[in-house]
Amino acid sequence: MKGILMASAEKISIALPSEMVHTIRNAVATGEYASSSEVVRDALRDWTYKHRLRQQNIGDLSRLWQEAISDKTPGRSIDDVFDRLEDKYQSIAADEKK
């Protein structure tokens, strides 16, 4: 038996731009993948992984945002922030001139 056994497989029909079809066929023709289905499954695994990471990152960002809103410690004034940034970038510019 070739490849990994799948618990169940369902056929679907999808429409892709010709450029994507060419990419899939080329991956099969060069031996990178055994079939077009393997190419699509691999792409979907990658998409699923990236999608989960994005969802996790959104959750993390939301949590950090809520922590920042709840934090009652005084922040820095905008003038202080701009002064620190100006000092930083002037220092970088001076270093580049050396």
C-alpha positions as a printed Julia matrix, in Angstrom:
98×3 Matrix{Float64}:
   0.0    0.0     0.0
   1.41   3.38   -1.0
   1.28   6.52    1.14
  -0.55   7.14    4.37
  -3.95   5.58    4.9
  -6.7    8.15    5.23
  -9.65   7.37    7.5
 -12.02   8.64    4.88
 -11.64  10.67    1.76
 -14.22  12.68   -0.07
 -13.88  13.94   -3.6
 -14.67  17.57   -4.35
 -14.37  19.65   -7.44
 -12.66  23.03   -7.3
 -11.91  25.7    -9.86
  -8.42  27.19   -9.83
  -6.69  29.79  -11.95
  -4.56  28.24  -14.68
  -1.38  29.48  -12.98
  -2.22  27.45   -9.85
  -3.12  24.4   -11.92
   0.24  24.71  -13.69
   2.03  24.9   -10.33
   0.25  21.78   -9.08
   0.91  19.82  -12.28
   4.54  20.9   -12.25
   4.97  19.71   -8.64
   3.63  16.29   -9.68
   5.63  16.18  -12.94
   8.91  16.9   -11.13
   8.21  14.15   -8.6
   7.88  16.51   -5.65
   4.4   15.05   -5.08
   2.82  11.8    -6.23
  -0.53  13.37   -7.12
  -2.43  16.62   -7.42
  -4.41  15.61   -4.35
  -1.2   15.41   -2.3
  -0.26  18.94   -3.37
  -3.65  20.29   -2.33
  -3.65  18.36    0.97
  -0.18  19.71    1.8
  -1.27  23.26    0.94
  -4.36  22.89    3.13
  -2.27  21.57    6.03
  -0.03  24.64    5.74
  -3.04  26.95    5.52
  -4.66  25.29    8.54
  -1.46  25.66   10.57
  -1.07  29.35    9.61
  -4.76  30.0    10.25
  -4.49  28.53   13.75
  -1.4   30.63   14.45
  -3.21  33.79   13.31
  -6.18  32.93   15.54
  -3.83  32.3    18.46
  -2.01  35.57   17.78
  -5.31  37.45   17.69
  -6.22  35.89   21.03
  -2.83  36.82   22.48
  -3.14  40.37   21.17
  -6.64  40.67   22.62
  -5.4   39.42   25.99
  -2.49  41.89   25.96
  -4.84  44.7    24.96
  -7.12  43.9    27.89
  -4.13  43.78   30.24
  -2.99  47.19   28.97
  -6.46  48.65   29.44
  -6.64  47.24   32.97
  -3.17  48.5    33.87
  -3.63  51.66   35.92
   0.05  52.57   36.19
   0.78  55.98   34.69
   2.02  55.96   31.14
   4.6   58.18   29.51
   3.75  61.52   28.03
   3.75  61.79   24.26
   6.5   64.42   24.49
   8.68  61.97   26.43
   8.11  59.25   23.86
   8.95  61.56   20.96
  12.05  62.88   22.76
  13.31  59.31   23.34
  12.64  58.38   19.7
  14.37  61.5    18.42
  17.44  60.79   20.61
  17.5   57.18   19.42
  17.36  58.01   15.72
  19.85  60.86   16.01
  22.23  58.41   17.68
  21.72  55.9    14.87
  22.3   58.6    12.24
  25.46  59.73   14.0
  26.76  56.12   14.12
  26.13  55.7    10.38
  28.23  58.79    9.6
  31.27  57.28   11.34
